[in-house]
Amino acid sequence: MVRLYSVLLALFLLSMPAALSAGTPEALKPGHLAATSEKLVTMRAAAARDIERLDRAIEQNNRSIAKIEDLIRQAQDKGNAEAEKVARQARSQALETKRKNEAARAAAELRRKRADEALQSVTALMAKASDGGVPFKVDCAALLKRWQDDPARRASQDCECFHPERAPMCVPKGTKMPEVKEGSYAFYWIIEIRTSEGSMNINDGMHTGKYKTSDEAIRGCEDDARRTVSPPDHVANVVCVPTMWPQSP
């Protein structure tokens, strides 16, 4: 599913607290961020390999279709209706195979894009953890107004400001807005799904909630992501990137 959460993710991260002290949740410590980064690198690399493979397959589809088109023209020139019928059936099959390969390539490209965007965000968090850089602030009201002027976003999402200097929270149209309070965690999650046909798809979304520990928050996010997968499909990989967390004391 295609959502605009990647934009929200980047903007949330720009408005995070600068201090990552001893009270920093486990989800934001360098060790956990490094493990998350490694997962995203693996996810991105796998998607890139699939794109290359499918590009070659689509090129082969195009060559096959061109040859079949030539056979159809030859059959028409010779008035051979039976040969033309067989060739047209072969063309239909070749076009369907190409369509499936193009759909798979689009899905792989989305997986690569989502992983790359999340990886950039995790890299930014790791930099903050190491250098204590001061985060930028955003004007939530002004940003929300610009988003509301975008017909595509307005038609697909409901957005609301929870903090004047943080990006708006958005949910798919008609979805209940999550309750975000001080002390809550929020995550952007990505889940890779292997379908019963063997192909790879991706879902992504937001998870918020109040938890006693960072580990519980991560598990809650992962469980929420997994609930989007229905049998016989199964989860190949799930990554939760923190976008909001309790302030350090």
PASEBA-1860 file (N, C-alpha, C; in nm, 3 decimals):
! residues 249
1> MVRLYSVL> 0.085/-0.118/0.000/0.000/0.000/0.000/0.089/0.123/0.000 ~ 0.045/0.221/-0.073/0.128/0.341/-0.088/0.073/0.449/0.003 ~ 0.154/0.498/0.094/0.112/0.603/0.184/0.214/0.714/0.184 ~ 0.184/0.823/0.250/0.275/0.936/0.257/0.346/0.942/0.392 ~ 0.351/0.828/0.464/0.413/0.829/0.596/0.562/0.859/0.590 ~ 0.627/0.832/0.477/0.770/0.858/0.468/0.801/1.005/0.488 ~ 0.713/1.094/0.436/0.731/1.237/0.456/0.715/1.271/0.604 ~ 0.614/1.213/0.667/0.592/1.238/0.809/0.711/1.192/0.891
9> LALFLLSM> 0.767/1.077/0.854/0.879/1.021/0.927/0.995/1.119/0.930 ~ 1.031/1.172/0.814/1.144/1.265/0.808/1.118/1.390/0.890 ~ 0.995/1.442/0.882/0.963/1.564/0.955/0.956/1.541/1.105 ~ 0.905/1.424/1.147/0.905/1.392/1.289/1.047/1.391/1.344 ~ 1.138/1.332/1.267/1.275/1.318/1.315/1.345/1.452/1.327 ~ 1.306/1.549/1.244/1.365/1.681/1.254/1.323/1.754/1.381 ~ 1.215/1.707/1.441/1.164/1.776/1.558/1.186/1.699/1.688 ~ 1.277/1.601/1.687/1.301/1.520/1.805/1.392/1.593/1.903
17> PAALSAGT> 1.387/1.554/2.033/1.474/1.614/2.134/1.620/1.592/2.101 ~ 1.703/1.693/2.131/1.845/1.684/2.097/1.920/1.594/2.195 ~ 1.883/1.596/2.323/1.961/1.525/2.423/1.930/1.377/2.422 ~ 2.031/1.296/2.396/2.018/1.150/2.404/2.110/1.105/2.517 ~ 2.064/1.120/2.639/2.147/1.099/2.757/2.133/0.956/2.806 ~ 2.179/0.933/2.929/2.171/0.797/2.985/2.027/0.752/2.997 ~ 1.931/0.848/3.001/1.791/0.811/3.011/1.726/0.784/2.878 ~ 1.803/0.780/2.770/1.749/0.757/2.637/1.688/0.617/2.627
25> PEALKPGH> 1.567/0.606/2.570/1.508/0.472/2.552/1.599/0.382/2.468 ~ 1.589/0.253/2.493/1.673/0.155/2.423/1.658/0.166/2.272 ~ 1.536/0.200/2.225/1.511/0.209/2.081/1.595/0.315/2.013 ~ 1.650/0.410/2.091/1.727/0.519/2.033/1.876/0.508/2.059 ~ 1.917/0.404/2.127/2.060/0.388/2.155/2.133/0.334/2.032 ~ 2.262/0.370/2.019/2.336/0.334/1.898/2.330/0.186/1.860 ~ 2.336/0.097/1.960/2.334/-0.046/1.929/2.206/-0.088/1.859 ~ 2.093/-0.044/1.911/1.964/-0.080/1.849/1.949/-0.012/1.713
33> LAATSEKL> 1.990/0.114/1.704/1.980/0.184/1.576/2.068/0.118/1.470 ~ 2.186/0.070/1.511/2.274/0.002/1.416/2.210/-0.127/1.365 ~ 2.143/-0.202/1.454/2.076/-0.324/1.412/1.960/-0.293/1.318 ~ 1.885/-0.185/1.348/1.776/-0.143/1.260/1.831/-0.102/1.124 ~ 1.943/-0.030/1.125/2.005/0.012/1.000/2.047/-0.108/0.916 ~ 2.102/-0.210/0.981/2.146/-0.330/0.909/2.027/-0.399/0.843 ~ 1.914/-0.407/0.913/1.794/-0.467/0.855/1.749/-0.390/0.731 ~ 1.752/-0.258/0.741/1.706/-0.175/0.630/1.801/-0.186/0.510
41> VTMRAAAA> 1.931/-0.194/0.537/2.027/-0.212/0.428/2.001/-0.343/0.355 ~ 1.976/-0.450/0.433/1.946/-0.580/0.373/1.818/-0.574/0.292 ~ 1.715/-0.508/0.346/1.588/-0.494/0.275/1.606/-0.417/0.144 ~ 1.682/-0.309/0.150/1.705/-0.228/0.030/1.784/-0.305/-0.076 ~ 1.886/-0.379/-0.032/1.967/-0.456/-0.126/1.886/-0.565/-0.194 ~ 1.800/-0.634/-0.117/1.716/-0.739/-0.175/1.621/-0.681/-0.279 ~ 1.564/-0.564/-0.249/1.475/-0.499/-0.344/1.549/-0.459/-0.471 ~ 1.671/-0.409/-0.455/1.750/-0.370/-0.572/1.781/-0.490/-0.661
49> RDIERLDR> 1.811/-0.604/-0.598/1.837/-0.725/-0.677/1.711/-0.768/-0.753 ~ 1.596/-0.758/-0.687/1.471/-0.794/-0.754/1.443/-0.701/-0.872 ~ 1.472/-0.573/-0.856/1.451/-0.477/-0.964/1.537/-0.514/-1.085 ~ 1.664/-0.545/-1.062/1.753/-0.583/-1.171/1.703/-0.709/-1.241 ~ 1.662/-0.808/-1.162/1.612/-0.933/-1.219/1.486/-0.909/-1.303 ~ 1.396/-0.828/-1.251/1.270/-0.803/-1.321/1.291/-0.715/-1.443 ~ 1.387/-0.625/-1.439/1.420/-0.547/-1.558/1.464/-0.638/-1.673 ~ 1.546/-0.737/-1.639/1.590/-0.832/-1.743/1.472/-0.913/-1.794
57> AIEQNNRS> 1.383/-0.953/-1.704/1.266/-1.031/-1.745/1.174/-0.949/-1.835 ~ 1.156/-0.822/-1.803/1.069/-0.737/-1.885/1.130/-0.714/-2.023 ~ 1.262/-0.699/-2.029/1.329/-0.687/-2.160/1.304/-0.812/-2.244 ~ 1.313/-0.929/-2.179/1.287/-1.054/-2.251/1.141/-1.060/-2.295 ~ 1.049/-1.015/-2.210/0.908/-1.009/-2.248/0.889/-0.924/-2.372 ~ 0.953/-0.809/-2.377/0.941/-0.718/-2.492/0.992/-0.783/-2.620 ~ 1.104/-0.855/-2.608/1.158/-0.923/-2.726/1.062/-1.032/-2.774 ~ 1.007/-1.106/-2.680/0.913/-1.212/-2.717/0.788/-1.155/-2.783
65> IAKIEDLI> 0.737/-1.046/-2.727/0.616/-0.983/-2.783/0.643/-0.932/-2.924 ~ 0.761/-0.875/-2.944/0.796/-0.824/-3.078/0.801/-0.939/-3.180 ~ 0.858/-1.053/-3.139/0.864/-1.169/-3.230/0.725/-1.220/-3.261 ~ 0.639/-1.224/-3.159/0.503/-1.274/-3.180/0.426/-1.179/-3.272 ~ 0.446/-1.049/-3.254/0.381/-0.951/-3.341/0.421/-0.975/-3.487 ~ 0.548/-1.010/-3.507/0.596/-1.038/-3.642/0.529/-1.164/-3.698 ~ 0.510/-1.265/-3.612/0.443/-1.388/-3.656/0.297/-1.360/-3.693 ~ 0.233/-1.271/-3.618/0.094/-1.235/-3.649/0.086/-1.168/-3.786
73> RQAQDKGN> 0.180/-1.077/-3.813/0.181/-1.009/-3.943/0.206/-1.108/-4.057 ~ 0.298/-1.203/-4.035/0.324/-1.303/-4.139/0.201/-1.389/-4.165 ~ 0.133/-1.428/-4.057/0.013/-1.511/-4.072/-0.096/-1.434/-4.147 ~ -0.108/-1.305/-4.117/-0.208/-1.222/-4.186/-0.174/-1.209/-4.335 ~ -0.044/-1.190/-4.364/-0.002/-1.176/-4.504/-0.032/-1.304/-4.584 ~ -0.019/-1.417/-4.517/-0.041/-1.545/-4.585/-0.186/-1.590/-4.578 ~ -0.267/-1.514/-4.502/-0.407/-1.552/-4.489/-0.426/-1.677/-4.408 ~ -0.332/-1.706/-4.319/-0.339/-1.828/-4.236/-0.408/-1.792/-4.105
81> AEAEKVAR> -0.540/-1.812/-4.100/-0.619/-1.772/-3.984/-0.583/-1.853/-3.860 ~ -0.557/-1.982/-3.879/-0.525/-2.067/-3.764/-0.393/-2.024/-3.699 ~ -0.292/-1.998/-3.781/-0.162/-1.954/-3.728/-0.176/-1.819/-3.659 ~ -0.259/-1.731/-3.717/-0.280/-1.600/-3.655/-0.347/-1.615/-3.518 ~ -0.444/-1.707/-3.509/-0.514/-1.729/-3.382/-0.418/-1.778/-3.274 ~ -0.332/-1.874/-3.311/-0.235/-1.927/-3.215/-0.138/-1.818/-3.171 ~ -0.093/-1.736/-3.267/0.001/-1.629/-3.235/-0.062/-1.525/-3.144 ~ -0.188/-1.494/-3.167/-0.257/-1.396/-3.083/-0.273/-1.449/-2.939
89> QARSQALE> -0.298/-1.578/-2.927/-0.307/-1.637/-2.793/-0.171/-1.628/-2.722 ~ -0.065/-1.655/-2.798/0.069/-1.646/-2.741/0.101/-1.502/-2.699 ~ 0.054/-1.406/-2.781/0.077/-1.266/-2.746/0.004/-1.228/-2.617 ~ -0.119/-1.276/-2.602/-0.195/-1.247/-2.480/-0.123/-1.301/-2.356 ~ -0.070/-1.423/-2.370/0.003/-1.481/-2.258/0.130/-1.402/-2.227 ~ 0.200/-1.361/-2.333/0.324/-1.284/-2.314/0.294/-1.147/-2.251 ~ 0.185/-1.084/-2.293/0.148/-0.955/-2.236/0.109/-0.968/-2.089 ~ 0.042/-1.076/-2.054/0.004/-1.099/-1.914/0.128/-1.123/-1.828
97> TKRKNEAA> 0.224/-1.200/-1.883/0.349/-1.222/-1.809/0.423/-1.091/-1.788 ~ 0.425/-1.007/-1.891/0.491/-0.877/-1.877/0.420/-0.791/-1.773 ~ 0.287/-0.794/-1.773/0.211/-0.715/-1.676/0.245/-0.758/-1.533 ~ 0.254/-0.888/-1.511/0.287/-0.938/-1.377/0.428/-0.896/-1.337 ~ 0.522/-0.903/-1.432/0.659/-0.862/-1.403/0.667/-0.712/-1.373 ~ 0.591/-0.632/-1.446/0.591/-0.488/-1.421/0.530/-0.456/-1.285 ~ 0.425/-0.529/-1.247/0.365/-0.508/-1.115/0.463/-0.548/-1.005 ~ 0.534/-0.658/-1.026/0.633/-0.702/-0.928/0.747/-0.601/-0.918
105> RAAAELRR> 0.785/-0.544/-1.032/0.892/-0.444/-1.030/0.848/-0.319/-0.954 ~ 0.723/-0.276/-0.975/0.672/-0.160/-0.903/0.672/-0.186/-0.753 ~ 0.635/-0.308/-0.713/0.635/-0.343/-0.571/0.778/-0.343/-0.516 ~ 0.873/-0.395/-0.594/1.012/-0.395/-0.550/1.067/-0.253/-0.539 ~ 1.028/-0.168/-0.633/1.072/-0.029/-0.628/1.018/0.041/-0.504 ~ 0.893/0.011/-0.467/0.835/0.068/-0.346/0.910/0.018/-0.223 ~ 0.943/-0.111/-0.220/1.020/-0.165/-0.108/1.155/-0.094/-0.097 ~ 1.222/-0.076/-0.209/1.352/-0.008/-0.208/1.338/0.136/-0.159
113> KRADEALQ> 1.236/0.206/-0.207/1.215/0.346/-0.171/1.186/0.359/-0.021 ~ 1.094/0.275/0.030/1.059/0.282/0.171/1.181/0.251/0.260 ~ 1.256/0.148/0.222/1.374/0.112/0.301/1.477/0.223/0.298 ~ 1.496/0.285/0.182/1.595/0.391/0.168/1.556/0.513/0.252 ~ 1.428/0.550/0.248/1.382/0.666/0.326/1.397/0.640/0.476 ~ 1.358/0.519/0.519/1.372/0.485/0.660/1.518/0.479/0.702 ~ 1.604/0.430/0.612/1.747/0.421/0.643/1.806/0.561/0.661 ~ 1.766/0.656/0.577/1.813/0.793/0.594/1.773/0.848/0.730
121> SVTALMAK> 1.651/0.816/0.772/1.603/0.865/0.901/1.679/0.803/1.017 ~ 1.705/0.672/1.008/1.781/0.605/1.113/1.923/0.659/1.118 ~ 1.981/0.685/1.002/2.115/0.743/0.997/2.118/0.879/1.066 ~ 2.012/0.958/1.045/2.003/1.089/1.111/1.993/1.072/1.263 ~ 1.916/0.973/1.307/1.906/0.947/1.452/2.040/0.905/1.509 ~ 2.113/0.822/1.435/2.245/0.778/1.482/2.340/0.896/1.493 ~ 2.330/0.990/1.399/2.416/1.108/1.404/2.383/1.194/1.527 ~ 2.254/1.208/1.557/2.214/1.284/1.676/2.265/1.215/1.803
129> ASDGGVPF> 2.260/1.082/1.802/2.305/1.009/1.920/2.455/1.027/1.943 ~ 2.530/1.049/1.834/2.675/1.057/1.847/2.726/1.200/1.865 ~ 2.657/1.298/1.803/2.711/1.434/1.811/2.624/1.531/1.890 ~ 2.503/1.484/1.935/2.417/1.571/2.013/2.373/1.695/1.939 ~ 2.358/1.684/1.805/2.319/1.799/1.724/2.182/1.852/1.763 ~ 2.161/1.982/1.744/2.034/2.044/1.777/1.936/2.023/1.663 ~ 1.817/1.967/1.691/1.721/1.940/1.584/1.654/2.068/1.534 ~ 1.611/2.067/1.410/1.533/2.176/1.355/1.390/2.169/1.411
137> KVDCAALL> 1.320/2.282/1.404/1.181/2.287/1.446/1.093/2.318/1.325 ~ 0.969/2.278/1.332/0.876/2.306/1.223/0.757/2.384/1.277 ~ 0.694/2.461/1.191/0.571/2.533/1.225/0.456/2.442/1.186 ~ 0.399/2.372/1.286/0.298/2.271/1.256/0.177/2.332/1.187 ~ 0.129/2.447/1.234/0.009/2.507/1.176/0.031/2.543/1.029 ~ 0.148/2.600/0.999/0.177/2.638/0.860/0.191/2.514/0.772 ~ 0.258/2.412/0.826/0.277/2.290/0.748/0.142/2.221/0.724 ~ 0.058/2.219/0.827/-0.073/2.156/0.813/-0.156/2.227/0.706
145> KRWQDDPA> -0.148/2.361/0.702/-0.222/2.436/0.600/-0.176/2.399/0.460 ~ -0.044/2.386/0.441/0.008/2.348/0.308/-0.040/2.209/0.271 ~ -0.040/2.118/0.366/-0.086/1.983/0.338/-0.234/1.981/0.302 ~ -0.313/2.063/0.371/-0.456/2.068/0.343/-0.486/2.130/0.208 ~ -0.390/2.206/0.154/-0.406/2.263/0.020/-0.371/2.163/-0.091 ~ -0.321/2.046/-0.051/-0.285/1.941/-0.146/-0.406/1.849/-0.164 ~ -0.472/1.852/-0.280/-0.594/1.772/-0.299/-0.572/1.623/-0.278 ~ -0.459/1.571/-0.324/-0.433/1.427/-0.311/-0.420/1.387/-0.164
153> RRASQDCE> -0.345/1.467/-0.087/-0.329/1.436/0.055/-0.463/1.453/0.128 ~ -0.535/1.560/0.097/-0.662/1.588/0.163/-0.763/1.476/0.138 ~ -0.757/1.417/0.020/-0.851/1.310/-0.015/-0.815/1.177/0.051 ~ -0.689/1.159/0.086/-0.645/1.028/0.136/-0.614/1.026/0.285 ~ -0.595/1.145/0.348/-0.550/1.147/0.487/-0.623/1.252/0.569 ~ -0.634/1.225/0.700/-0.677/1.323/0.799/-0.554/1.358/0.883 ~ -0.528/1.488/0.901/-0.408/1.531/0.973/-0.446/1.627/1.086 ~ -0.363/1.627/1.191/-0.390/1.711/1.308/-0.258/1.747/1.376
161> CFHPERAP> -0.250/1.868/1.432/-0.132/1.910/1.506/-0.146/1.868/1.653 ~ -0.044/1.802/1.706/-0.041/1.767/1.847/0.061/1.852/1.923 ~ 0.153/1.916/1.850/0.256/2.000/1.911/0.288/2.111/1.812 ~ 0.300/2.237/1.857/0.320/2.348/1.764/0.451/2.342/1.686 ~ 0.552/2.268/1.737/0.682/2.265/1.672/0.718/2.125/1.622 ~ 0.616/2.039/1.607/0.638/1.907/1.550/0.545/1.889/1.431 ~ 0.583/1.801/1.343/0.501/1.779/1.222/0.363/1.727/1.259 ~ 0.262/1.753/1.175/0.128/1.699/1.201/0.129/1.547/1.200
169> MCVPKGTK> 0.036/1.490/1.276/0.013/1.347/1.270/-0.096/1.322/1.166 ~ -0.075/1.226/1.078/-0.173/1.194/0.974/-0.208/1.045/0.981 ~ -0.333/1.017/0.947/-0.380/0.878/0.938/-0.460/0.864/0.809 ~ -0.474/0.742/0.756/-0.557/0.724/0.636/-0.698/0.775/0.658 ~ -0.760/0.827/0.554/-0.892/0.889/0.562/-0.991/0.794/0.630 ~ -1.065/0.846/0.726/-1.166/0.767/0.794/-1.114/0.686/0.912 ~ -0.980/0.688/0.933/-0.921/0.614/1.044/-0.918/0.702/1.169 ~ -0.940/0.641/1.285/-0.939/0.716/1.409/-0.799/0.768/1.439
177> MPEVKEGS> -0.791/0.895/1.473/-0.661/0.955/1.507/-0.610/0.895/1.638 ~ -0.484/0.847/1.642/-0.432/0.789/1.766/-0.416/0.896/1.873 ~ -0.426/0.853/1.998/-0.410/0.944/2.110/-0.262/0.957/2.142 ~ -0.207/1.076/2.122/-0.065/1.099/2.145/-0.050/1.189/2.267 ~ 0.008/1.136/2.374/0.029/1.212/2.496/0.176/1.213/2.531 ~ 0.213/1.305/2.617/0.350/1.309/2.665/0.384/1.177/2.730 ~ 0.498/1.121/2.697/0.536/0.991/2.749/0.502/0.877/2.654 ~ 0.434/0.907/2.544/0.398/0.803/2.448/0.513/0.775/2.352
185> YAFYWIIE> 0.507/0.659/2.291/0.598/0.623/2.183/0.522/0.627/2.051 ~ 0.593/0.661/1.946/0.537/0.650/1.811/0.644/0.590/1.721 ~ 0.603/0.506/1.627/0.695/0.441/1.535/0.640/0.448/1.392 ~ 0.730/0.456/1.297/0.698/0.430/1.157/0.745/0.288/1.131 ~ 0.655/0.202/1.083/0.695/0.063/1.061/0.687/0.024/0.913 ~ 0.775/-0.068/0.878/0.776/-0.128/0.744/0.777/-0.279/0.762 ~ 0.691/-0.347/0.687/0.687/-0.492/0.696/0.693/-0.551/0.556 ~ 0.785/-0.644/0.535/0.795/-0.717/0.410/0.714/-0.845/0.421
193> IRTSEGSM> 0.637/-0.874/0.319/0.545/-0.988/0.320/0.576/-1.078/0.201 ~ 0.594/-1.207/0.230/0.608/-1.304/0.121/0.472/-1.368/0.098 ~ 0.422/-1.351/-0.023/0.288/-1.400/-0.054/0.291/-1.550/-0.080 ~ 0.172/-1.607/-0.087/0.161/-1.751/-0.113/0.215/-1.787/-0.251 ~ 0.225/-1.686/-0.341/0.280/-1.709/-0.474/0.431/-1.693/-0.478 ~ 0.490/-1.654/-0.365/0.635/-1.641/-0.358/0.688/-1.502/-0.385 ~ 0.601/-1.406/-0.416/0.648/-1.270/-0.441/0.658/-1.192/-0.311 ~ 0.728/-1.077/-0.316/0.746/-0.993/-0.199/0.662/-0.867/-0.212
201> NINDGMHT> 0.586/-0.834/-0.110/0.510/-0.709/-0.102/0.552/-0.635/0.024 ~ 0.499/-0.512/0.039/0.534/-0.432/0.154/0.412/-0.358/0.206 ~ 0.399/-0.350/0.337/0.305/-0.260/0.402/0.385/-0.163/0.487 ~ 0.329/-0.045/0.514/0.393/0.045/0.610/0.284/0.124/0.681 ~ 0.319/0.182/0.795/0.220/0.255/0.871/0.280/0.316/0.996 ~ 0.194/0.369/1.082/0.235/0.432/1.207/0.177/0.353/1.325 ~ 0.253/0.347/1.433/0.204/0.285/1.556/0.234/0.379/1.673 ~ 0.135/0.405/1.759/0.157/0.485/1.878/0.099/0.411/1.999
209> GKYKTSDE> 0.154/0.440/2.117/0.104/0.379/2.238/0.188/0.417/2.358 ~ 0.137/0.391/2.477/0.210/0.417/2.601/0.261/0.284/2.655 ~ 0.390/0.278/2.686/0.453/0.155/2.733/0.544/0.186/2.851 ~ 0.567/0.085/2.934/0.655/0.102/3.049/0.801/0.106/3.007 ~ 0.836/0.029/2.904/0.975/0.023/2.860/0.983/0.037/2.708 ~ 1.102/0.072/2.661/1.125/0.084/2.518/1.110/-0.051/2.448 ~ 1.157/-0.159/2.514/1.145/-0.292/2.455/0.999/-0.329/2.433 ~ 0.913/-0.297/2.530/0.770/-0.325/2.515/0.712/-0.244/2.399
217> AIRGCEDD> 0.760/-0.121/2.384/0.711/-0.035/2.276/0.747/-0.094/2.140 ~ 0.870/-0.143/2.127/0.913/-0.203/2.001/0.831/-0.327/1.969 ~ 0.810/-0.412/2.072/0.730/-0.532/2.050/0.587/-0.496/2.011 ~ 0.532/-0.391/2.075/0.398/-0.348/2.040/0.389/-0.301/1.896 ~ 0.491/-0.228/1.851/0.496/-0.183/1.712/0.504/-0.301/1.617 ~ 0.593/-0.396/1.646/0.610/-0.512/1.557/0.482/-0.596/1.552 ~ 0.418/-0.614/1.668/0.293/-0.690/1.671/0.185/-0.620/1.588 ~ 0.179/-0.488/1.598/0.081/-0.411/1.522/0.105/-0.429/1.372
225> ARRTVSPP> 0.232/-0.424/1.332/0.266/-0.442/1.190/0.227/-0.582/1.143 ~ 0.255/-0.682/1.223/0.226/-0.821/1.184/0.077/-0.847/1.168 ~ -0.004/-0.772/1.241/-0.149/-0.792/1.231/-0.204/-0.752/1.095 ~ -0.125/-0.683/1.014/-0.171/-0.646/0.880/-0.155/-0.759/0.780 ~ -0.090/-0.867/0.821/-0.063/-0.980/0.731/-0.165/-1.090/0.757 ~ -0.227/-1.137/0.650/-0.327/-1.243/0.660/-0.274/-1.372/0.598 ~ -0.301/-1.488/0.661/-0.262/-1.616/0.601/-0.325/-1.630/0.462 ~ -0.260/-1.700/0.369/-0.138/-1.779/0.386/-0.009/-1.699/0.368
233> DHVANVVC> -0.018/-1.567/0.349/0.104/-1.485/0.341/0.175/-1.488/0.476 ~ 0.306/-1.462/0.476/0.377/-1.458/0.604/0.480/-1.346/0.604 ~ 0.520/-1.305/0.724/0.612/-1.193/0.743/0.755/-1.237/0.710 ~ 0.820/-1.161/0.623/0.961/-1.188/0.593/1.052/-1.100/0.678 ~ 1.007/-0.978/0.707/1.090/-0.885/0.784/1.002/-0.772/0.834 ~ 1.032/-0.722/0.953/0.959/-0.606/1.006/1.059/-0.514/1.075 ~ 1.046/-0.385/1.048/1.135/-0.284/1.106/1.050/-0.172/1.165 ~ 1.080/-0.130/1.287/1.012/-0.019/1.352/1.112/0.093/1.379
241> VPTMWPQS> 1.087/0.209/1.320/1.174/0.326/1.336/1.107/0.424/1.431 ~ 1.168/0.459/1.545/1.104/0.550/1.639/1.092/0.691/1.583 ~ 0.977/0.754/1.602/0.957/0.892/1.560/0.918/0.982/1.677 ~ 0.875/0.924/1.790/0.843/1.001/1.910/0.866/0.911/2.030 ~ 0.921/0.968/2.137/0.951/0.889/2.254/0.947/0.977/2.378 ~ 0.938/0.918/2.498/0.932/0.998/2.620/1.055/1.086/2.635 ~ 1.033/1.207/2.684/1.145/1.299/2.709/1.235/1.241/2.818 ~ 1.365/1.263/2.803/1.457/1.222/2.909/1.436/1.311/3.031
249> P> 1.448/1.255/3.149/1.426/1.336/3.270/1.534/1.442/3.287
END
